[in-house]
Amino acid sequence: MNKLIIIKRQFRLINKQTIDNYPYETGGFFGGKDNVILGVFPIANNNSGHKAKDKFAISEDDIFFAQRFFKDNGLQLLGMYHSHPKGAPIPSEKDMSHFVGP
């Protein structure tokens, strides 16, 4: 797996999103060029209420709009992110079971 580099502005946007949505999980997609993250596409958690505090869900529409956003801006969709406000800052077992790697 190639390493990703995130520029400071995009890191700050993701960090602000997680703070603004605390104590709920939040996330989105990131894109760029040559493994450098140059853009983020935040999305709303499709879970609501208590479920949104420890589960993050997306829809097929979220994926479609993220792909189109990055394509329209000349960037590659590189991956996605989400927060773990009550957990460790590492992928959970469920996260890893949904991972599609190289």
HELIX and SHEET records of a PDB file:
HELIX    1   1 LYS A    8  ASN A   21  1                                  14    
HELIX    2   2 GLY A   49  LYS A   53  5                                   5    
HELIX    3   3 GLU A   60  ASP A   72  1                                  13    
HELIX    4   4 GLU A   93  SER A   97  1                                   5    
SHEET    1   A 4 ILE A   5  ILE A   6  0                                        
SHEET    2   A 4 VAL A  36  ILE A  43  1                                        
SHEET    3   A 4 GLY A  27  LYS A  33 -1                                        
SHEET    4   A 4 GLN A  76  HIS A  82 -1                                        
END                                                                             
